[in-house]
Amino acid sequence: MALFIFWMVPGLRGTILLLSLIVVFFIGVWAAFQVEKTDGHDASIINIDEMVGMWLSLVFLPDGISWIWWIVAFFLFRFFDILKPFPVGWSQKLRGGWGVMIDDVLAGLYTNLILQLFIRLLLR
């Protein structure tokens, strides 16, 4: 869904995307905390964390790059979200909605950093 919104709303880039994901992050922390009370930690009905992580994977990528890089971002984000390299896996132990959200933030940061590096090296 995050990738679809990113594609459909061309104005959702750069600083606007960053501000949007910050707002959605804090809504997600609150919502995950509420869901945790009834459905347990990181319940499968919570997916706002995936949206934040995916948007973070895409934020500040160079303008005009091919949509193929967006697809690469999706799969790379999923890879880090599933594999959970340190400190992604460790962050899930944080209490309340923080652990639910932070692991996807870290996976998104890993993805973004790798993409920034590869895009700059390959598109020189």
C-alpha positions as CSV (number, residue, x, y, z in Angstrom):
1,M,0.0,0.0,0.0
2,A,2.8,2.4,0.9
3,L,4.4,1.9,-2.6
4,F,1.1,2.4,-4.3
5,I,0.5,5.7,-2.4
6,F,4.0,6.8,-3.2
7,W,3.4,6.1,-6.9
8,M,-0.1,7.6,-7.1
9,V,0.8,10.9,-5.2
10,P,3.7,12.4,-7.1
11,G,3.9,15.3,-4.6
12,L,4.7,12.8,-1.8
13,R,8.4,13.2,-2.1
14,G,11.4,14.6,-0.2
15,T,10.5,16.8,2.8
16,I,6.8,16.2,2.5
17,L,7.3,12.4,2.5
18,L,9.6,12.7,5.5
19,L,7.1,14.8,7.5
20,S,4.3,12.4,6.5
21,L,6.2,9.4,7.7
22,I,7.1,11.1,11.0
23,V,3.4,11.8,11.6
24,V,2.4,8.3,10.6
25,F,5.2,6.9,12.8
26,F,3.8,8.5,15.9
27,I,0.2,7.4,15.0
28,G,1.6,3.9,14.5
29,V,3.3,3.9,18.0
30,W,0.0,4.9,19.6
31,A,-2.1,2.5,17.5
32,A,0.3,-0.5,18.1
33,F,0.2,0.2,21.8
34,Q,-3.6,0.1,21.8
35,V,-3.7,-3.1,19.7
36,E,-1.1,-4.7,22.0
37,K,-3.6,-4.4,24.9
38,T,-6.0,-6.9,23.3
39,D,-4.1,-8.8,20.6
40,G,-0.5,-9.0,22.0
41,H,2.8,-7.6,20.8
42,D,3.2,-6.9,17.1
43,A,-0.2,-8.5,16.2
44,S,-0.6,-9.3,12.5
45,I,-3.4,-6.8,12.1
46,I,-0.8,-4.0,12.5
47,N,0.6,-2.9,9.2
48,I,1.2,0.8,9.7
49,D,4.8,-0.1,10.6
50,E,5.3,-1.5,7.1
51,M,4.1,1.8,5.6
52,V,6.5,3.9,7.6
53,G,9.4,1.5,6.8
54,M,8.7,1.5,3.1
55,W,8.3,5.2,2.9
56,L,11.6,5.6,4.7
57,S,13.2,3.3,2.1
58,L,12.1,5.8,-0.6
59,V,12.6,9.1,1.1
60,F,15.2,11.4,-0.5
61,L,16.0,9.0,-3.4
62,P,17.2,11.1,-6.4
63,D,14.4,12.7,-8.5
64,G,13.9,11.1,-11.9
65,I,15.1,7.6,-11.1
66,S,13.3,4.7,-12.7
67,W,10.4,3.1,-10.9
68,I,12.5,-0.1,-11.0
69,W,14.4,1.3,-8.0
70,W,11.1,1.6,-6.1
71,I,10.6,-2.2,-6.7
72,V,14.2,-2.8,-5.6
73,A,13.4,-0.8,-2.5
74,F,10.4,-2.9,-1.8
75,F,12.2,-6.2,-2.0
76,L,15.3,-4.9,-0.1
77,F,13.0,-3.5,2.7
78,R,11.2,-6.9,2.9
79,F,14.6,-8.6,3.1
80,F,15.8,-6.5,6.0
81,D,12.4,-6.7,7.7
82,I,12.4,-10.5,7.6
83,L,16.1,-11.1,8.2
84,K,16.2,-8.5,11.0
85,P,20.0,-7.8,11.1
86,F,21.2,-6.1,14.3
87,P,19.8,-3.9,15.7
88,V,16.5,-4.5,13.8
89,G,15.6,-7.7,15.6
90,W,16.8,-6.3,19.0
91,S,14.5,-3.2,18.6
92,Q,11.4,-5.4,18.6
93,K,12.0,-5.9,22.3
94,L,11.1,-2.3,23.0
95,R,7.9,-2.0,24.9
96,G,4.6,-0.8,23.6
97,G,4.2,0.4,20.1
98,W,7.9,1.5,20.0
99,G,9.2,-2.0,19.2
100,V,6.6,-2.6,16.6
101,M,7.5,0.6,14.7
102,I,11.2,0.9,15.3
103,D,12.2,-2.4,13.7
104,D,10.6,-1.3,10.4
105,V,12.2,2.1,10.7
106,L,15.6,0.5,11.0
107,A,14.9,-1.9,8.1
108,G,13.8,1.2,6.1
109,L,17.0,3.1,7.0
110,Y,19.2,0.1,5.9
111,T,17.3,0.0,2.6
112,N,17.6,3.7,2.0
113,L,21.3,3.8,2.8
114,I,22.0,0.9,0.5
115,L,19.9,2.4,-2.3
116,Q,21.5,5.8,-1.9
117,L,24.9,4.2,-2.3
118,F,24.0,2.0,-5.3
119,I,22.1,4.7,-7.1
120,R,24.9,7.2,-6.8
121,L,27.5,4.7,-7.8
122,L,25.6,3.3,-10.8
123,L,24.0,6.5,-12.1
124,R,27.2,8.6,-12.1
